[in-house]
Amino acid sequence: MQTLDNPVSAARPRLLKIGELAARSGLTPRNLRFYADAGVFGELPRSAKGYRLFPAEALQWVRLLQASQAAGFSLEEIGELLRTLRQDAPPCGQVREALGGRLAGLEAKLAEIHALVDILRAALGTPDGRRGAVGCSLLETLLAETQRLPLRTHP
């Protein structure tokens, strides 16, 4: 325990055990272990008994992790964002680049979703009936409309 009359302990930053961080952050110790094992928090010191110890700023790391997950960042991307935060230089340039990349990815995905919505609307607007090789006018329209989409290289 830090005391004011002990200058050595007063100068040492307070470290949190995993249970303390869990109670303050709302994550479970199991989740915190998962993120720590994945390297999201960087190298963490351990107690003499081998328990992980988290710096006080780890509470902010957890909040940033949760916000980044909500924004759709991968665990690897979140780890990189937190690494930049732990550097001495201000991380704003790297954070801006990461956020811009994420926005561009979401905008591309949104454009793809809008195209798919248009295709489904066109197919559903087709009168029922048997025609063509497929035998269903809705499927014929679906096949014709999906030709407008770029080729997908992944499943």
Phi, psi and omega per residue, in radians:
M1 nan 2.400 3.111
Q2 -1.308 2.436 3.043
T3 -2.289 2.689 -3.122
L4 -1.258 -0.494 -3.114
D5 -1.472 -0.024 3.096
N6 -1.962 1.695 -3.055
P7 -1.113 -0.484 -3.140
V8 -1.177 -0.832 -3.126
S9 -1.275 -0.482 3.126
A10 -1.227 -0.526 -3.123
A11 -1.417 -0.400 -3.115
R12 -1.358 2.272 3.132
P13 -1.162 2.585 3.141
R14 -1.270 2.258 3.084
L15 -1.893 2.503 -3.105
L16 -1.820 2.417 2.970
K17 -1.333 2.835 -3.051
I18 -1.045 -0.640 3.119
G19 -1.140 -0.673 3.104
E20 -1.138 -0.790 3.129
L21 -1.131 -0.682 3.114
A22 -1.066 -0.799 -3.130
A23 -1.102 -0.664 -3.116
R24 -1.370 -0.522 -3.026
S25 -1.668 -0.405 -3.074
G26 1.561 -0.107 3.031
L27 -1.490 2.754 3.089
T28 -1.443 2.729 3.036
P29 -0.982 -0.622 3.126
R30 -1.084 -0.769 3.090
N31 -1.089 -0.761 3.136
L32 -1.088 -0.696 3.085
R33 -1.090 -0.731 3.119
F34 -1.021 -0.864 -3.132
Y35 -1.135 -0.685 3.110
A36 -1.132 -0.767 3.117
D37 -1.111 -0.534 3.114
A38 -1.366 -0.118 3.096
G39 1.491 0.164 -3.093
V40 -1.090 -0.606 -3.093
F41 -1.636 0.064 -3.094
G42 1.317 -2.860 3.113
E43 -1.307 2.223 3.123
L44 -1.942 2.446 3.064
P45 -1.234 2.836 3.094
R46 -2.188 2.656 3.103
S47 -1.304 3.026 3.105
A48 -1.043 -0.472 3.124
K49 -1.587 0.034 3.069
G50 1.617 0.110 3.128
Y51 -1.354 2.487 3.052
R52 -1.145 2.464 3.071
L53 -2.145 2.336 -3.078
F54 -1.944 2.411 3.046
P55 -1.213 2.826 -3.115
A56 -1.003 -0.584 -3.127
E57 -1.242 -0.107 3.108
A58 -1.079 -0.486 3.082
L59 -1.087 -0.718 3.080
Q60 -1.176 -0.672 3.105
W61 -1.007 -0.760 -3.126
V62 -1.121 -0.735 3.117
R63 -1.095 -0.727 3.093
L64 -1.162 -0.659 3.089
L65 -1.052 -0.832 -3.126
Q66 -1.128 -0.725 3.118
A67 -1.147 -0.692 3.135
S68 -1.179 -0.684 3.072
Q69 -1.091 -0.746 3.135
A70 -1.097 -0.525 3.120
A71 -1.453 -0.024 3.043
G72 1.616 0.209 3.114
F73 -1.278 2.565 3.070
S74 -1.334 2.886 3.125
L75 -1.072 -0.679 3.113
E76 -1.111 -0.749 3.116
E77 -1.142 -0.666 3.116
I78 -1.132 -0.746 3.094
G79 -1.019 -0.716 3.123
E80 -1.154 -0.732 3.093
L81 -1.059 -0.757 -3.140
L82 -1.214 -0.573 3.061
R83 -1.078 -0.754 3.130
T84 -1.130 -0.579 3.125
L85 -1.166 -0.575 -3.107
R86 -1.437 -0.081 3.112
Q87 -1.388 2.853 -3.131
D88 -1.271 -0.577 -3.104
A89 -1.357 2.595 3.082
P90 -1.041 2.313 -3.020
P91 -1.557 0.136 -2.971
C92 -1.011 -0.695 -3.141
G93 -1.064 -0.798 3.136
Q94 -1.201 -0.655 3.119
V95 -1.157 -0.749 3.115
R96 -1.048 -0.751 3.122
E97 -1.091 -0.764 3.138
A98 -1.134 -0.763 3.136
L99 -1.155 -0.695 3.100
G100 -1.110 -0.709 3.091
G101 -1.121 -0.713 3.120
R102 -1.129 -0.750 3.123
L103 -1.077 -0.772 3.128
A104 -1.070 -0.721 3.105
G105 -1.106 -0.734 3.125
L106 -1.178 -0.676 3.116
E107 -1.126 -0.687 3.097
A108 -1.132 -0.746 3.119
K109 -1.121 -0.706 3.122
L110 -1.108 -0.718 3.098
A111 -1.086 -0.698 3.103
E112 -1.124 -0.733 3.126
I113 -1.117 -0.744 3.100
H114 -1.062 -0.719 3.114
A115 -1.103 -0.725 3.124
L116 -1.142 -0.673 3.098
V117 -1.091 -0.768 3.115
D118 -1.060 -0.724 3.135
I119 -1.103 -0.800 -3.137
L120 -1.155 -0.653 3.086
R121 -1.108 -0.736 3.120
A122 -1.105 -0.754 3.139
A123 -1.128 -0.754 -3.133
L124 -1.236 -0.371 3.091
G125 -1.431 -0.089 3.130
T126 -1.412 2.321 3.097
P127 -1.115 2.551 3.077
D128 -1.092 2.640 3.084
G129 2.785 2.837 3.127
R130 -1.736 2.123 3.051
R131 -2.758 2.749 3.080
G132 1.226 -3.052 -3.072
A133 -1.189 -0.517 -3.096
V134 -1.361 -0.583 3.100
G135 1.637 0.118 3.114
C136 -2.533 2.156 -3.074
S137 -1.091 -0.579 3.113
L138 -1.123 -0.749 3.113
L139 -1.195 -0.612 3.087
E140 -1.078 -0.784 3.113
T141 -1.116 -0.743 3.116
L142 -1.020 -0.807 3.119
L143 -1.071 -0.760 -3.127
A144 -1.153 -0.746 -3.090
E145 -1.222 -0.634 -3.114
T146 -1.229 -0.240 3.063
Q147 -1.141 -0.338 3.121
R148 -1.312 -0.334 -3.088
L149 -1.361 2.616 3.038
P150 -1.162 2.639 3.117
L151 -1.088 2.396 3.095
R152 -1.659 2.347 3.124
T153 -1.767 -0.072 3.093
H154 -2.132 2.732 -3.108
P155 -1.200 nan nan
